[in-house]
Amino acid sequence: MFNQSLVLAVAASGVMALAPQTAAQAQQCTPLEVVSSNQTSITKTVDVPEGLASLLPGVSTNWDTDFVVPSNANFSQYQAHIVSEDGGSNLDIDMYLKYPDQTADRSYTGQSVVLEPGETLLLEGTARSDSDPYQVNLRIGGLEAEGVTYTATVYGCN
């Protein structure tokens, strides 16, 4: 279980604020596994396909990572923690909650996001009241972000 004492809030505009969390706001969070692994965190280096092919549909990148929500879980909120030891800039970041009816809710979108070295970027998404997601998708990349290395962990929280 993960019990968080500080929340790093990041607005879509990229403005950061550090706010203390009161005991009443404390949540119990459980790390989710990366799809097709037994790992709850993943470290990636942003790869950008060469040339104009990177702009064409169907060209593969390593920007997407899915995390499995257990079928018996009933989380009300999802948190993604993203950290880069060396920092990075120009990241395009999206977080989606994916539902069984093949729809997805975008919980966060940010363009040209800057990760300060060693600081955690916290993204939050709230589940629908009438349905639980089966996966949380993080899309972290960008044509100007090649070579940025980050570690991501996603939590389901109550």
Summary of the structure (lengths in Angstrom):
residues: 158
radius of gyration: 15.6
end to end distance: 11.0
largest distance: 51.1
contacts: 453
relative contact order: 0.29
helix: 5%
strand: 51%
